[in-house]
Amino acid sequence: MLNRSQSLSALLAPNSVALVGASDDVTRIGGRPLRYLREAGFKGAVYPVNPKRETVQGLQAYASVGALPEAPDVAILAAPAAATVQAVRECAERNVKAAIVFSAGFAETDEAGRALQDEMTGIARESGMRLLGPNCLGVFNSSIGFYGTFSAMLDTGLVKPGPIGIVSQSGAYGSHLMYLARLRGLGMNHLVTTGNECDINVAEALRWMVEQPDINVVMAYAEGIKDRDTFIEALEVARERRKAIVFMKVGRSEVGAHAVSSHTAALAGSDAVFDSVFRQYGVWRAQTTAEQIDIAAACSRGVYPKSNSLGIFTMSGGFGIQMADDAETAGLDVKPMPEKAQEELKAMLPYASPRNPVDATAQAVTDLPLMTSFISAMLEKGDYGFFAGIFGSGPASPTFSGKLRQALETAAAASRDTIMTLTMTAPDEIVRAYEDKGFIVAQDGSALMKTLGAMVHFRDSFERAAGRKRELAPGERVEFSGGALSEREAKPILAKAGVTFPKEALIKAGDEAGAVAASVGFPVVLKISSPDIAHKTEIGGVIVGVKDEAAAREAAATIFARAAEKRPDARIEGILVSPMISDGVEIIAGVVSDPAFGPVVMFGLGGVFVEVLKDVTFRAAPFDVAEAHRMIREIRGFAMLEGVRGAAPSDIDALAQMLSALSRFAAANADTIESIDLNPVRVMEKGKGLVALDALIVPASRKA
């Protein structure tokens, strides 16, 4: 049987193709792929299958897949849903390696459609044949002229080969991306649309795509992820091989999430988790299709900036200031020109503003050698990662455009390793001429700044991947006997995993509560301990600030009475007595089993920050200490941990160590733990560690 990579290569780089349901009508689903294959000059064997015709579009036709002279690598099935199952069976019997199912009418419609899809999938799996779809728009590999798609977007022309790949659950969206990229003059080697994903899914297609040496950037679209491990592996491989992934993940809103479930039966998972996982693995999540195309175009050359610094050249101060504002939002550094260089620019043009943005005023329009000198000085002495020139409609001027291009190209010769970018409004042929010379061109300055910020994002991610160890020490495996765990039972388990807890004692019914509390040290906190009472405050089972033995006896009696009244069915272990700790910064940490990514670790500041502001972030488990540091710095309230209003900095190193340890424990016990809560956790000042004041483990057996 073929391995995963080989099976997708049979699908995406086949030597022979059968088209079941082939049509003479080039506008029909069964006619378009054959037409595209012929127009593209596909060199492999092409076998139309149509029992009603001797020839189809000038090629010999065959009555069935079984009648073909050889078993093709891939079969394109352009048959109605009712006939597709039989077509899959014939392909399986003929040992076809892969099949593309165009038809809708399967799991996305009703239970009867799901049953058909399951039957078809079972036939394919038994034979080892791979299935793409159903309800998909197919694939293409423009580098070999293979078009296994019926997209009408190709009616106006085939695709120019190039370093961009597209992976999309939605055929319409993937085809639209292809069309927009082609309008931009971009080259694309591969498109895969996965549809219902009865077998091949976005994760597997992405994993194959990032392995291809001719791909520098992948545009992806998904409504949900089915294969977590393969997806994470694809993101890791992409980062290690410096392949940019620009992702459109839909289902962000409540309405959008509902549409996802009714459209594809894919589980969208938590949108906040997707955001965090994308940051964790260096994926750029696009907010708009235009942004996705812009960033893919900029990354298609595989060239990234040496730094996040930006030099801005303008002939209008207002536009320069606006771009500087947008640059800061995008995380770019609009650092000033060196003082000596500023003096030299002032000597050339006394009324210029040479700091950065460098404003050469309208004088530069009439004195192009002066413009060349200004830009050359910025490139030679500014040491910028990016140069951005603001030119408006100037490049479109018949009397100005030629000289301007010559000036820019002359200046760019001094750019060395600075990435050259321009904003302009000009006809496509003028824009393409600049792009052919290596310039990144945009009409809108704000969009350009976001694109440059994305390029820095990828550069930083690639550098992190190059300097890290991929393997993590495994967490300790724990076996649960079943049922819920009390806080008293959860803490020793998590302590072994690397979480620090304070000294505490247990008051049982009949114990001298005052003496037990005194052994811990006043002031103390008393909490009911029961595996059946996860949320202790809901029954009044927590009393804080207990200062002496008499108060401890009274508090214990009150808690026992409340538990007996409100939860008479609960198993009561006793009352936990813990020291009252109010020092440090309060944070919350935990683990949740996400539908798409399995165990993910959550972190945020406690109190109002989590209850009202929802200032939390996530990471897929496991992750290392360096990633934990990045996670900690993502929250809006991070300044609280750095120390504000004279407060000492918190022990962020200890917090990072704890989060990484928690992630490894969660990954090791992914199948047995549904969730973990550490709330609150007090992070002490730097060098003094942290302490978790409460803990909850919910075993997987408690899943609804």
N, C-alpha and C positions, 0 to 999 in steps of 0.2 A: 504494500500500500504506500502511496506517496506521502511524504511528510507535509507539514502545513505549508511551508514555503514553496515546495514543488507543486503542490496542488493549486496554489494561487498563481503560480507562474504558468500553469497550463491554462488557467482562465484568462490571464492578462497578457501573456506572451505566447499564444498558441502557434503551432505549426500548421494546424488544419482546423477547419470550422465547418460545422453542419448547421443549416438554418431550417428548422422544422416549422412548416407553415409558410414557406417561401412564396412570395407573390410577385407577379409580373408588374403590378401596380406599385411604382416607386414611392407613392404617397401613403401606402398602407404600412401597418406595423411590420408585416412580414416582408415588405418590399424595401423599406428604407435601409436596413442593415446591409442587404446585398448590394444596393446601389452605392452606399458609402464605401464598402470594401473594394468594390471595383474602381470607384473614382480615386481612392487612396492608393491603389496599386498594391494591395496586400499580396505578398509573395507566396503565402501558403496555399494549400488546397482548400477550395470552397465547394461545399456540397449542398445545393438546394434540395430540400425534401418536400415533395408535393405529389401525392399519388394521382392527381388529376392532370398532370402536365408532363410532357417529355422534356421540355426545356423551361427555364425560368430566367428571364433577363439575359438570354443568350447562353446560359450554362446548362449542361445536362442535369436533369432532375432525377431524383430517386424516389421510389414508392414509399420507402420507410428507412429508418435508421439502420435496421438490420440488413438492408440491401446495399449499404455503402461499401465501397471497395476497401475501406480501412476504418478503424475506430478513430474518430476525430478527437483532438485534444478537448475541444469545447463544442457544445451544442447550444444554439440560440433557439429557445422555444417561444415561438410567436403564435401559440395556439390558445383557444379559449380555455377558461379555467376547467371546464368539464372534461376537456381532452388532454389537459396538461399532465395529469397523473399517469395516464397511459404512456404519454411521450417520455416521461421520466423513467418509467419502467423499461421501455425499449432502450433508452440510453444506458441504463444500468446493465441490462443484459448484454449490450454491445461493448461494455467496458469503456464508455466515454468517461474522461477524467473530470470534466466539470460541465455544468449546464447553467444557463441564464434564463430565468423565468420572468417574462414580461407581464403576464396576465395578472389582473386584480381579481377580487372575488374570493379571497381566502380568509385568513384569520382577522383581517381588518374589517370584515363585514359582519359575520355572525358565527354561531357555533358549527353550523354545517360547513362553512368555509374553513373554520379552524380544523375540523376533522379531515377535510381534503388536504389541507396543508400538512397536517401531522402524518397522513398516509404517504404523501409524496416525500416528506423528509425521511421517514423510516426506510423507504425503498432506497433512497440515495445513500443513507448511512450504512445500510447493510452491504452495499456494493463498494463503498469507499469513494463514491462520486461526490464531488462538492457541488452545492447549489447556491446560486446567487438569486435573491429575491424571496418569494414572488413579489409582484407589485413593485417592480423596480424599472429603471430606465436603462439599465445595462452599464457597459463599460466602454472605454476606448484606450488604446495605446498608440498614440499618433506616431511614435518613433518607428513603428513597423507597419503602419497603415491598417491596424486592426480596429474596426469599429463595430462592436457588439452592442449597438444602441439604436433606438428608433427616434432619438431626439430630433424634433423639427428645427432646432436651433442650428443644425448643420446644413440646412437647405441652402443657406447663403454662403457656404464655404466650410471646408474642413479646418482642422486645427493645426497651427504651426507647432512643431515640436519645440520643447523647451523645458526648463528646470522646475516647473510648477506641477504639483499633483493635486487632485481633488478627491476627497472621500466624503460621501454624503448619504445619510439615510433617505433623504428626500430626493427623488429623481428630478423633480421640477426645480428645486433649489440648486442642486448640483449642476444641472444644465444651464440655469441662469448664470451661475458663477462662471461657467465656461464661456458663455456668450459675452458677458461683460469683460472678462479677461481678454478675449479675442479682440473686442473692440479697442482695447487698450494696446493692442499689438503684442501681447504677452504670449510666450510659448508655453504649452502644456503637454507633458508626455502622457499622463495617466489620469483617467476619471474612473471612479468606482461608485455606483449608487447601490445601496443595499436593501432598500425597501423593507419588507416584513422581517427580514433576517431569520429565515427558518434555519439557516446553517451559517453562512458567512456573514459576519457582522462588522460594524464600523471598526471595532477594536482590532480585529484580525486584518482587515483591509489596510488600516493605518499602519499596523506592524509590518506588513509587506512593503508598503509604500516607502517608509523611512529607511528601509534597507537598500533601496535602489540608488545606485551611484549617480544616476542622471537627475535626481530630484534634490533640490535645495530647500524647498518650502512646500508645505501642504496646507491647503485650505480645507477645513473640515466642518461638517454640519451634523449635529445629532440632537435627537429628542431625549435619548436616554442611552445608558451603557449597560450591555448585558454581561460582558466578559471582563470583569474587573482586572484580573491578573494580566491578561493579554494587553489590555488598554494601558495599564501602568508600565508594562514592559515596553510597549511602543513609545510611550513618552520618555522613558529612560534612554532607549536606544536613540531616539531623535536628538535628545540633548547631548548625548555622548558623541554623536556624529555631526553635530552642528547643523541639524535640520530644524528649521523654524516651523512651528505649527500654529496657524492662525485659526481659531475655533469659533464657530457660531453655535452656541448651545442655547436652545429655546426651551420655554417652560419656566421663565423667570417669574412671571406673574401667576396668581391663582387661576385666572382665566386661561392663560397659556398652558399651565400644567394640566388643567382638565382637558384641553384640546389635544394635548399629547396623548393622554391615556385613551381617548376615544379614536385617535387617528392611527396609532400603530401598536397598541398594546405594550408599548415600551414603558418601563418604570422610570420616571424622570429623576427620582431621588431628590435630595435637598439641594436647592440652587446655591445656597451659601457654601455647601460642601464642594460642589463643582468649582465654584470660584476659588476656593482655597486650594483644592488639588491642582488646578491649573497653575496657580502661583507656585505651588510646591515643586512642580516639574517643568516650570519655565514656559508653559503654553500661554499665548496671548489670546484672551477672550475678546473678540470683536463685538462692538455694540451695534454696528450697522454693516450692511453688505458693502457699502462704499469703503468703509474703513478696512474691511477684510481684504478687498482688492488692492487698496493703496499699500497696505503693509506687505502683502504677498509680492507685489511688484517691486517694492524697495528691497526685499530680502532675497529676491530670485537670483541675484548674482552671487549670493553667499559671502558678501563682503560686509563686515561690521565695523563700527567706529572704534578708534583707539581709546576714546574717552567720551564722556557725556557732555563735553564742552561745545558751545555753539558760538560761532562768530556771525553776526548779522550785518549785512551791507544793505543800505537803503538810500534812496534819494528823496525820501519823505520821512520826517521824524515820527509822524503819527503811526504810519504802518510799522515802523521799527519797534516802537513802544508796544504796540499791540502784539507783535510777534514775540517780543521779550516776555510779556505776561503769559502768553500761551506756552512758551518754552519752559517757564518755571513750573507751570501746572503739569507739564509732561515730564518733569524731573530732569530737565536739561540745565546746564550751568552756563549762563550768559556772562562769562568772566570778562573783565575788562582787558583791553589790549595793554601790553607792557608800557610803562610810562615813557620810555625812550621812543618806542614806536609811535605813541600818540604825539610826541613832539615832532617827529618826522612828518606825520600826516598833517599836522597843523602848519608846518612849514610849506607843504605843498598847496594847502588850501586853508587860509587863516580862519575862515568862517565855518569850516566843517566841524562836526562833532565826532571826535576820533575814539571815544572811549569803548563803546560796544553797547547797543548797536552803533555801527559806524555810519554816520549820515554824511554823505558827500554832497548833499543838496542837488538841486537841478543843474548845477554847473557840470556835473559828470555827464549829463546828456549831451552837452555840446562839446565836451572835451574827453573823448573816449580814451586817449592815452592816459589822462589823469585817472579815469576809472580803473584802467588796467593796473596802474601803479598802486592805487588804493587797495584793490583786491589782492594783488600780489603781496603787498606788505602784510595784510591780514593773514594770508596763508603762510607766509614765510616766518612771521614773528609772533603770530597769535597762538600757534600750536593748538589749533582747535580740532576736535573730533569731527565736527560738521561745519560747513560754511553754508549760509542761506542768503541768497540774493533776492531782493524784492524788486520786481521789474514791471508789474502790472501788465498793461497792454503794449508796452514798448517793443517786445519781440515780434509783435504782429505788424509793426509799422514798416511799410515798404521802403522808407528812406533811412530807417534806423536799424532794422533787424540784422542785416548782414554785418554791419560794423560792430554791433553789439555782440553777436555770436563770436566774431573774431576776437574781440576784447576779452570775452569770458574764457574762450578756449586758450588764449595766450596766458591769461592769469592762472587758469587751472593747471597749466604745466608746472606751476610752482606748488601745487597742492600736496604733492607727495602722497601722504596717507590720510589726507582730509577728504571726507565724503562731501561732494559738491551737490547742493540742492538749490532749486530756484522756485519762486512763485511767479506765475505769469498767466495771462489770458491770451491764447494764440491758437490758430488752427492746428489740427492734429498733426499735419505734416511738419510744422515747425517744432512742436513739442517732441515728436518722434526723433527729429534730427538732433535735438539736445540729448535725449535719452540714449541715442546710439553712441554719443560721446561719453556716456557714463554719468550724466547728470540725473538726479532724481527731481522730477518736475511735478508741481501741484498748482492748482488754480487757487486753492484756499490755504492761507497761512496756518490757520488753526488745525486743519486736517494734516498739514505737513508736519507740524510739531508733534502731533500724536503719533504719526508714523515714525519720526525720529526717536521718540520716547520708546516705542516698541522695539526698534533696532537695538537700543541700549539695553532694554530688558532681555532680549535674546543673548546679546554679548555677555552680560553678567551671568546669565544662566549657564551658558556654555563654559565659562571660566570656572564656575562653581563645580560643574560636573567633572571638569578636567582635574580638579584638585581634591577630589573626595574619594573615600573608600566606599565601594558599592555594598560590601557585605557588612551587616550589623550583627553583633552578638545576640543570639536568640533570647527571648524572655523565658521565664520559668513557666512550665506547664503545670496547671492545677486541675485536679479532678474533683468535681462536685458530686455529692451524693444525691443531689436533687433538692428542689424547694428553694425558698427564699433564704437570704442570709441576713442576720442582724448586723448592726454596726460593730458589735463586739467580735463577731466572727469575720467580718470583712477586713478589719484593720490589720490583723496579723498577716493575712494573705498579701495585702498591698504593701505592708512593711517589707516583706521579703522581695517585692518587686522594686523597691527603692523609694517608697514614700515614707516620710518621717511623720510620726505621731507623738503627741505628748504622753507623759505618764498618766495612767488613769486606774481607777479601781471600780469594782462592781458591788453595789449594795443589793443583797437579796432580801426577800421578805423575812422579817424578824431580825435582821442585822441592826447593830447600833449605827445608824446613819451618820450621826455627828462624828463618831470616832473614825469611821471610814473616810469621811470628807476631810477630817483634820490630817489624816495620813497623806493625803494628796497635797494639801496646802491651800489655805484660803487666799483670795476668793475662788470659788469653784462654780462649775456648771453641772447641773443634774439633768440627765436625759433618760427617758424610758428606753430599755433595751429589749427589742422583740423582733424576730424575723418576720412577723406579720404586720408590723407598723413601720412602713418605709418613711412616711412623712410625719414625724413626731410632733411638730408644732400644731398639726391639724386637730390633735386631741388634747392640746395643752400639755404635752409630755416633755417640755423643756423649761427649766427655770434657771436663769442666769444671775450672776452677781451675788451668790450666796456667801455671806461673810463670816459666819461662825457656826458652832455645832448646833445650837438651838435652831437657827434658821435652816440648817441642813436637815434636821429631823422633821421639821414642819414641811419643807419642800418635798422630801421623800414621801411623806404620808399623802400629800396632795397629789403627787404624780401617780402613786399606786391607785388612789381613789379614782382619779380621772380615767385611767386605763381600764379599771374594772367597770366603770359606768359606760364609757364610750366604745370600748372594744372588749367586751366580755369573752369573745371567742378567741382572742389573741393569746399566743404563747408568750408569757412574760418571763424573761431571763433575770430581770432585776432592773436596777438603775445604774447607769454609768456615771461616774464622777470624774470630771476632767478639770484641770486648772483653767481659770478664766484668763485667756490670752487676748489682749487687745492691741499689742504692739504690731508694727509692720503694716504692709499694704495688703488689703484683702483681695484675693483672687478666687476664681472658680476654675476648676479643671474637671475633665471627665472623658468618658468614652461612650460613643453611641454606635450601634450597628446600622450603618447607612444602607438603604436598599441597593445602591449602585456600587459603593466602594467598600462595603463591609465595615470593619472597625475603624473609626476615625476619632481622633483626639480633639476635644474642644478646649479652648482656653480663653479667658477674658478676665477683666477686673470684676470684683464682686459688687454687691449692693446695687445702687441705682444704675451703675454702668451696665449690668447684665439685665436687670429687671425692666428698665425703661429704655435705655439706649441700645440694647442688644449688641453691645460692643464686644463681639466674640469672633474668633477665627477657628479654623479647623485644619487638620492635616490627616491624610491617610496613613494608617499605621503599617509598618514601623518607620521611624525616621531617626536621624542622628541628632547630636547635640547642636551642630551648626544649623540644621534646619529648624530646631526648636528656637534658637536665637532669632532667626528670621520671623518665625511665627509670633514670638513675643512682641517684636517691634512692629507688627502689622496693625495692632489695635490702636484706635484713636487715643486711648487713655494711657499709652505707653509712658508719657512724661511723668505720670504718677510713680512709676517704678524707678525713674531716673532721679527722683527727688525734686519736690517743688516747695517753694516758700521756706527754704532753709532746711527742709527734711533731708536726711542722709539718703544716698542711693540705696536701692534694695539689692538683695543678693540675686541678681539676674542669672548668674552662672548656676546657682543651686536650682533655680526654677527651671532652667533649660535642661539640666541633668534629670530632674524629676519628670518633665514632660516626655523626654526621650525614653526614659525607663518605662513610663506608663505605656508608651506606644509599643514598645517591644513586648511587654506583658500582654497588651490587648491583642497584638498580632498572634502571639503564641496560643491564645485562648479564644480565638475568633469564633470557634464553633460552640463554645460553652458559655460565653458571657454575652448578654444582651446589652448591658450598659453598666457604667461605673460613674459615680458622682463623688467628687471631692469638693465639698462646699460647706463652710469656707476653708480656704488655705491662707495662712498668714506668711507673707514673705518678709523676713526680717532685713535689717540693714546689711549692707555688703559684708560678706565674710561670716555671717551668723546663721546662714541657712534659712530653712522654712519649716513650717509645721502645719499639717492638715488637721483640722479640728473635727471633721465629720467625714464619714465614708459610707457609701452604699454600693453594693454589687448586686445586680439583678441577673441571675443565671438565665441562659437561653431557654430553659424549660418553662419560664414564665411568659414566653411570647404568646400573644393572643392567637 
